[in-house]
Amino acid sequence: MLAPVVAPLEHGTPRAERALADDGRAGGSSEERGRGRVVAACLVVLSVPLVIALAGFRRPTWTPVLDLAMTELRVRDVGGRHTPLIGLPGRIGSLEQQGSHPGPLSFYALAPTYRVLGSSAWALQAATVLIHLVAMGVALWIGGRRAGPTGVLTVGLGLAGLTTAYGGGTLSEPWNPYLPLLWWVVVLLAAWSLLEGDLVLLPVAVLAASFCAQTHIPYLLLTLGLGAVAVAGAVWSVRRRPLDRPWRWMAGSLLLGILLWLPPTLDQVRHDPGNYRTLIEHFTSPEEEVEGLAGGLTRMLEYLDVAHVARADLTNPGWAVERSDTVQPSPWRGAVVLVLWAAAALLTWRRDLRRSLRALHVVAGASLALTAFSISRIFGEVWFYLTLWGWAIGLVALAATTATAVALLRPRLG
């Protein structure tokens, strides 16, 4: 029993400690391989409906029109003299000076697969499916970093619920409101990781948030708000628990952000008025009445109606886009979930539960507040596609509440 204590030193480290360290590294490597297999298995299962939808669109030939046709034209321009610097035109500005969504990242992301598969309309759909599959893989990987195989399976369950709600047709359609749907999940999970001080996720958060914000303008306020919370939490975590060369991740992420936003910034410099200015003028001087805080709160509560999500997923896949009048979320059921989440968040701090749980509740709380505020600032018709991201936030609140209940009950169950 005393042998490890009195073991002779080898390069300043007892042999027993070196052996334990080696065993830890081997165990960690084995654990990572096991986690990777779980991620791969979940991704294969989640990809099935998207692959089936893609196969169904192979014949008869699908032909893009309107926004989708403009998307294909801009994707074709990538890499040439007319490489796009801004996003797809939207209901922004006036007919004489129409504005576009902030940036061209979606065009850049679609272009490689589109060209490899023959530059056809179906190739554009295949490129869209690949973008969503990559987002799923990243989300599952983050879940594994946070909670091992259990985290992978939990994130996989949430993704299964969301993909069923959106439908395979939606996730294979290269329309800009649909392209960021699963990358927004990555933003939420990356924010959770940053609040825990996991700076490896900082460049992932920058990439995912930039993709969402550039592709569809409603994500801009969400990503800025949640990003500010996450970065502040990460800085606070690093100050409490110093990491090895944290500025490497911060500087690299800052450089990545500058590169990602360089094209729309060049557009602003080269044109008068540039797209930045058009966006600012349009959203700071609305000509129609805004939804208001009451409307924002009501719709936020609807996204917390998880009973509606479960029922609609089972009875009407694709319901989030179809918006059937017979299946509607209830703000009253959402209010019950909100109360349960608030109680769980309070207990997490009062009982001093795990730090990861507190971080998850911060992400849920910040996201819910941003949801209500963002929707309250929408003016004109609140089209369904403007707020599809809200369902992911509702599932995050549910996950935080459930995890808190499990943490509280586990000691009593032995």
C-alpha positions as CSV (number, residue, x, y, z in Angstrom):
1,M,0.0,0.0,0.0
2,L,2.9,2.3,0.7
3,A,4.7,1.5,-2.5
4,P,3.2,4.3,-4.6
5,V,4.1,6.8,-1.9
6,V,7.7,5.9,-1.6
7,A,8.3,5.0,-5.2
8,P,11.6,6.5,-6.5
9,L,11.4,9.6,-8.6
10,E,11.7,9.4,-12.4
11,H,12.4,12.8,-14.0
12,G,10.9,14.4,-10.9
13,T,7.6,12.4,-11.0
14,P,7.0,9.2,-9.0
15,R,6.6,6.1,-11.2
16,A,3.2,5.4,-9.7
17,E,1.9,8.9,-10.6
18,R,3.3,8.5,-14.1
19,A,1.6,5.2,-14.5
20,L,-1.7,6.6,-13.2
21,A,-1.4,9.6,-15.6
22,D,-0.8,7.2,-18.5
23,D,-3.8,5.1,-17.5
24,G,-5.9,8.3,-17.3
25,R,-4.8,9.2,-20.8
26,A,-5.6,5.8,-22.1
27,G,-9.0,5.8,-20.4
28,G,-9.7,9.2,-21.8
29,S,-8.8,8.0,-25.3
30,S,-11.0,5.0,-25.0
31,E,-13.8,7.2,-23.6
32,E,-13.5,9.5,-26.6
33,R,-13.6,6.6,-29.0
34,G,-16.8,5.3,-27.3
35,R,-18.3,8.8,-27.4
36,G,-17.4,9.1,-31.0
37,R,-19.2,5.8,-31.8
38,V,-22.3,7.1,-30.1
39,V,-22.2,10.3,-32.0
40,A,-21.8,8.4,-35.3
41,A,-24.7,6.1,-34.5
42,C,-27.0,9.0,-33.5
43,L,-26.1,10.9,-36.7
44,V,-26.8,7.9,-38.9
45,V,-30.3,7.5,-37.3
46,L,-31.0,11.3,-37.5
47,S,-29.9,11.4,-41.2
48,V,-32.5,8.8,-42.4
49,P,-35.5,11.1,-42.9
50,L,-33.3,13.7,-44.6
51,V,-31.8,11.1,-47.0
52,I,-35.3,9.7,-47.7
53,A,-36.6,13.2,-48.5
54,L,-33.6,13.9,-50.7
55,A,-34.1,10.6,-52.6
56,G,-37.8,11.5,-53.1
57,F,-36.8,14.8,-54.7
58,R,-34.5,13.1,-57.2
59,R,-37.3,12.3,-59.5
60,P,-39.3,14.1,-60.8
61,T,-36.9,17.0,-61.2
62,W,-37.4,19.9,-58.8
63,T,-37.2,23.4,-60.2
64,P,-36.4,26.3,-57.9
65,V,-38.4,29.5,-58.3
66,L,-38.4,33.0,-56.7
67,D,-36.1,33.1,-53.6
68,L,-34.8,29.6,-54.3
69,A,-34.0,30.5,-57.9
70,M,-32.1,33.6,-56.7
71,T,-30.3,31.4,-54.2
72,E,-29.1,29.1,-57.0
73,L,-28.0,32.0,-59.1
74,R,-25.9,33.4,-56.2
75,V,-24.4,30.0,-55.4
76,R,-23.3,29.8,-59.1
77,D,-21.6,33.2,-58.7
78,V,-19.4,32.0,-55.8
79,G,-15.7,32.0,-56.8
80,G,-16.2,34.2,-59.9
81,R,-16.1,37.9,-60.7
82,H,-19.5,38.4,-59.2
83,T,-19.0,36.5,-55.9
84,P,-21.8,37.6,-53.6
85,L,-20.8,39.9,-50.7
86,I,-24.3,40.1,-49.1
87,G,-27.1,37.7,-48.5
88,L,-30.4,37.0,-50.2
89,P,-32.7,40.0,-50.9
90,G,-35.6,40.2,-48.4
91,R,-38.5,42.3,-47.4
92,I,-36.1,45.0,-46.4
93,G,-36.1,48.7,-47.4
94,S,-38.0,49.9,-50.4
95,L,-38.5,48.8,-54.0
96,E,-36.1,51.5,-55.1
97,Q,-33.5,50.5,-52.5
98,Q,-34.1,46.9,-51.5
99,G,-32.0,45.5,-48.8
100,S,-30.6,42.0,-48.3
101,H,-29.9,39.7,-45.4
102,P,-26.6,40.5,-43.8
103,G,-24.1,38.1,-45.4
104,P,-23.2,35.4,-48.1
105,L,-22.0,32.6,-45.8
106,S,-24.9,30.3,-46.9
107,F,-24.0,30.7,-50.6
108,Y,-20.4,29.9,-49.8
109,A,-21.4,26.8,-47.8
110,L,-23.7,25.5,-50.5
111,A,-21.3,26.0,-53.4
112,P,-18.8,23.1,-53.0
113,T,-21.3,20.3,-52.8
114,Y,-23.4,22.0,-55.5
115,R,-20.5,21.9,-57.9
116,V,-19.3,18.5,-57.0
117,L,-22.7,17.0,-57.6
118,G,-23.2,18.6,-61.0
119,S,-24.6,22.1,-60.4
120,S,-28.2,21.0,-60.7
121,A,-31.2,22.0,-58.6
122,W,-31.1,18.6,-56.9
123,A,-27.4,19.2,-56.1
124,L,-28.5,22.4,-54.3
125,Q,-30.9,20.3,-52.2
126,A,-28.1,17.8,-51.5
127,A,-25.9,20.6,-50.4
128,T,-28.6,21.8,-48.1
129,V,-29.0,18.4,-46.4
130,L,-25.3,18.2,-45.9
131,I,-25.3,21.6,-44.1
132,H,-27.9,20.3,-41.7
133,L,-26.1,17.0,-41.2
134,V,-22.9,18.8,-40.3
135,A,-24.8,21.0,-37.8
136,M,-26.3,17.8,-36.3
137,G,-22.8,16.2,-36.0
138,V,-21.4,19.3,-34.3
139,A,-24.3,19.5,-31.9
140,L,-23.9,15.8,-30.9
141,W,-20.2,16.3,-30.4
142,I,-20.8,19.3,-28.1
143,G,-23.3,17.2,-26.2
144,G,-20.6,14.6,-25.7
145,R,-18.2,17.1,-24.4
146,R,-20.7,18.4,-21.9
147,A,-22.1,15.1,-20.6
148,G,-20.5,12.1,-22.3
149,P,-22.8,9.5,-24.0
150,T,-25.8,10.7,-22.0
151,G,-25.3,14.2,-23.4
152,V,-25.0,12.8,-27.0
153,L,-28.3,10.9,-26.6
154,T,-30.0,13.8,-25.0
155,V,-29.0,16.2,-27.8
156,G,-30.0,13.5,-30.3
157,L,-33.4,13.2,-28.8
158,G,-33.9,17.0,-29.0
159,L,-32.7,17.0,-32.7
160,A,-35.1,14.1,-33.5
161,G,-37.9,16.2,-32.1
162,L,-36.9,19.3,-34.0
163,T,-36.3,17.5,-37.4
164,T,-39.7,15.9,-37.0
165,A,-41.3,19.2,-36.3
166,Y,-39.7,20.9,-39.3
167,G,-40.0,17.9,-41.7
168,G,-37.6,16.4,-44.2
169,G,-38.9,18.6,-47.0
170,T,-38.1,21.8,-45.0
171,L,-34.6,20.6,-44.2
172,S,-33.8,19.8,-47.8
173,E,-35.1,23.2,-49.1
174,P,-32.4,25.8,-49.6
175,W,-34.5,28.7,-48.4
176,N,-32.6,31.1,-46.2
177,P,-35.1,31.0,-43.2
178,Y,-34.6,27.2,-43.1
179,L,-30.9,26.9,-43.5
180,P,-29.9,28.1,-40.0
181,L,-32.5,26.1,-38.1
182,L,-30.1,23.4,-36.8
183,W,-27.0,25.7,-36.6
184,W,-29.0,27.7,-34.1
185,V,-29.0,24.6,-31.9
186,V,-25.2,24.6,-32.2
187,V,-25.1,28.2,-31.1
188,L,-27.2,27.4,-28.0
189,L,-24.9,24.4,-27.1
190,A,-21.7,26.4,-27.8
191,A,-23.0,29.2,-25.5
192,W,-23.5,26.6,-22.7
193,S,-20.0,25.3,-23.2
194,L,-18.5,28.8,-23.1
195,L,-20.3,29.5,-19.8
196,E,-18.5,26.5,-18.5
197,G,-15.1,27.9,-19.7
198,D,-14.7,25.5,-22.6
199,L,-12.9,27.9,-24.9
200,V,-12.5,25.2,-27.6
201,L,-16.1,26.0,-28.5
202,L,-15.4,29.7,-29.1
203,P,-14.5,29.5,-32.8
204,V,-17.4,27.1,-33.2
205,A,-19.8,29.6,-31.7
206,V,-18.4,32.4,-33.9
207,L,-18.8,30.3,-37.0
208,A,-22.3,29.0,-36.2
209,A,-23.6,32.4,-35.0
210,S,-22.2,34.2,-38.1
211,F,-23.8,31.6,-40.4
212,C,-27.2,32.1,-38.7
213,A,-27.0,35.9,-38.5
214,Q,-25.8,36.4,-42.1
215,T,-28.3,34.0,-43.6
216,H,-31.5,35.3,-42.0
217,I,-31.8,38.7,-40.2
218,P,-34.0,37.5,-37.2
219,Y,-31.0,35.6,-35.9
220,L,-28.8,38.7,-35.7
221,L,-30.3,40.1,-32.4
222,L,-30.4,36.6,-30.9
223,T,-26.8,35.8,-31.7
224,L,-25.5,39.1,-30.5
225,G,-27.4,38.9,-27.2
226,L,-26.6,35.3,-26.4
227,G,-23.1,35.8,-27.7
228,A,-22.5,38.6,-25.2
229,V,-23.8,36.5,-22.3
230,A,-21.6,33.5,-23.4
231,V,-18.4,35.6,-23.9
232,A,-18.9,37.4,-20.6
233,G,-19.4,34.0,-18.8
234,A,-16.3,32.6,-20.5
235,V,-14.1,35.5,-19.5
236,W,-15.4,35.1,-15.9
237,S,-14.7,31.4,-16.0
238,V,-11.2,31.9,-17.2
239,R,-10.5,34.4,-14.5
240,R,-11.7,31.9,-11.8
241,R,-10.0,28.9,-13.4
242,P,-6.9,30.0,-15.4
243,L,-6.5,27.9,-18.5
244,D,-3.5,27.1,-20.6
245,R,-3.1,30.0,-23.2
246,P,-6.7,31.1,-23.3
247,W,-5.8,34.1,-25.5
248,R,-4.9,31.7,-28.3
249,W,-8.6,30.7,-28.6
250,M,-9.8,34.3,-28.1
251,A,-7.5,35.8,-30.7
252,G,-8.1,33.0,-33.2
253,S,-11.9,33.4,-32.8
254,L,-11.6,37.2,-33.2
255,L,-9.7,36.7,-36.4
256,L,-12.2,34.2,-37.7
257,G,-15.1,36.6,-37.0
258,I,-13.3,39.3,-38.9
259,L,-12.8,37.1,-41.9
260,L,-16.4,35.8,-41.9
261,W,-17.8,39.4,-41.8
262,L,-15.3,40.8,-44.3
263,P,-17.5,40.3,-47.4
264,P,-20.5,42.3,-46.2
265,T,-18.2,44.9,-44.7
266,L,-16.5,45.3,-48.2
267,D,-20.0,45.8,-49.6
268,Q,-20.7,48.6,-47.2
269,V,-17.4,50.3,-48.1
270,R,-17.8,49.9,-51.9
271,H,-21.5,51.0,-52.2
272,D,-23.4,54.0,-51.1
273,P,-25.6,53.2,-49.3
274,G,-24.3,49.8,-48.4
275,N,-26.4,47.0,-47.1
276,Y,-25.4,47.6,-43.5
277,R,-26.8,51.1,-43.7
278,T,-30.0,49.9,-45.4
279,L,-30.5,47.3,-42.7
280,I,-30.0,49.9,-39.9
281,E,-32.4,52.4,-41.5
282,H,-35.1,49.8,-42.1
283,F,-35.1,48.3,-38.6
284,T,-34.7,51.4,-36.7
285,S,-37.5,53.3,-38.5
286,P,-40.3,50.8,-39.0
287,E,-43.3,52.0,-41.0
288,E,-45.6,49.4,-39.5
289,E,-46.7,48.8,-35.9
290,V,-44.5,46.5,-33.9
291,E,-45.8,43.3,-32.3
292,G,-45.2,44.7,-28.8
293,L,-44.0,43.1,-25.6
294,A,-47.4,41.4,-24.9
295,G,-47.3,39.7,-28.2
296,G,-43.7,38.7,-27.7
297,L,-44.4,37.1,-24.3
298,T,-47.4,35.2,-25.6
299,R,-45.4,33.7,-28.5
300,M,-42.5,32.9,-26.2
301,L,-44.9,31.0,-23.9
302,E,-46.2,29.0,-27.0
303,Y,-42.6,27.8,-27.7
304,L,-42.5,26.3,-24.1
305,D,-45.6,24.2,-24.8
306,V,-43.6,20.9,-24.9
307,A,-46.7,18.8,-24.7
308,H,-47.8,20.3,-28.0
309,V,-44.4,19.5,-29.5
310,A,-44.7,15.8,-28.4
311,R,-48.3,15.4,-29.6
312,A,-47.7,17.2,-32.9
313,D,-44.5,15.3,-33.7
314,L,-46.5,12.0,-33.3
315,T,-49.6,13.0,-35.3
316,N,-48.4,15.6,-37.8
317,P,-44.7,15.6,-38.8
318,G,-43.7,18.9,-40.3
319,W,-46.3,20.7,-38.3
320,A,-44.0,23.6,-37.4
321,V,-44.0,24.7,-41.1
322,E,-47.5,23.7,-42.1
323,R,-49.0,25.6,-39.1
324,S,-52.2,23.5,-39.2
325,D,-55.2,25.3,-37.5
326,T,-56.1,22.1,-35.8
327,V,-52.8,21.7,-33.9
328,Q,-51.9,24.9,-32.1
329,P,-49.6,25.5,-29.1
330,S,-51.1,26.9,-25.9
331,P,-49.5,29.8,-24.0
332,W,-51.1,28.6,-20.8
333,R,-49.4,25.2,-21.0
334,G,-46.2,27.1,-21.8
335,A,-46.7,29.2,-18.7
336,V,-46.8,26.0,-16.6
337,V,-43.5,25.0,-18.1
338,L,-42.1,28.5,-17.5
339,V,-43.0,28.3,-13.8
340,L,-41.4,24.8,-13.6
341,W,-38.2,26.0,-15.3
342,A,-38.0,29.1,-13.0
343,A,-38.4,26.8,-9.9
344,A,-35.7,24.5,-11.2
345,A,-33.3,27.4,-11.9
346,L,-33.9,28.7,-8.4
347,L,-33.3,25.3,-6.8
348,T,-30.1,24.9,-8.9
349,W,-28.6,27.9,-7.2
350,R,-30.0,27.3,-3.7
351,R,-28.9,23.7,-3.6
352,D,-25.6,24.6,-5.2
353,L,-26.0,21.9,-7.9
354,R,-23.4,21.3,-10.6
355,R,-21.9,24.2,-12.4
356,S,-22.9,22.8,-15.7
357,L,-26.6,22.9,-14.7
358,R,-26.4,26.5,-13.7
359,A,-24.8,27.4,-17.0
360,L,-27.5,25.6,-18.9
361,H,-30.2,27.5,-16.9
362,V,-28.4,30.8,-17.8
363,V,-28.6,29.8,-21.5
364,A,-32.3,29.0,-21.2
365,G,-33.1,32.2,-19.3
366,A,-31.1,34.5,-21.6
367,S,-32.6,32.8,-24.7
368,L,-36.2,33.1,-23.4
369,A,-35.7,36.8,-22.6
370,L,-34.2,37.3,-26.1
371,T,-37.1,35.4,-27.7
372,A,-39.8,37.7,-26.1
373,F,-37.8,40.9,-26.9
374,S,-37.0,39.8,-30.4
375,I,-40.5,38.9,-31.3
376,S,-41.8,42.1,-29.7
377,R,-39.8,44.2,-32.2
378,I,-41.2,42.5,-35.3
379,F,-43.3,44.8,-37.3
380,G,-45.9,43.9,-39.8
381,E,-47.1,40.3,-40.2
382,V,-45.4,37.9,-37.9
383,W,-44.9,35.1,-40.5
384,F,-44.2,31.6,-39.1
385,Y,-40.8,31.4,-40.6
386,L,-39.5,34.4,-38.7
387,T,-39.5,32.6,-35.4
388,L,-39.0,28.9,-36.1
389,W,-35.9,29.1,-33.9
390,G,-38.1,29.4,-30.8
391,W,-38.8,25.6,-30.6
392,A,-35.1,24.9,-30.0
393,I,-35.1,27.3,-27.1
394,G,-38.2,25.6,-25.6
395,L,-36.4,22.3,-25.7
396,V,-33.3,23.8,-23.9
397,A,-35.6,25.0,-21.1
398,L,-37.1,21.6,-20.9
399,A,-33.7,19.9,-20.8
400,A,-32.5,22.2,-18.0
401,T,-35.6,21.6,-15.9
402,T,-35.5,17.8,-16.4
403,A,-31.7,17.7,-15.6
404,T,-32.4,19.6,-12.4
405,A,-35.1,17.2,-11.3
406,V,-32.8,14.3,-12.0
407,A,-30.0,15.9,-10.0
408,L,-32.3,16.5,-7.0
409,L,-33.9,13.0,-7.1
410,R,-30.7,11.0,-7.6
411,P,-29.5,11.1,-4.0
412,R,-32.9,10.1,-2.7
413,L,-33.0,7.1,-5.0
414,G,-29.5,6.0,-3.9
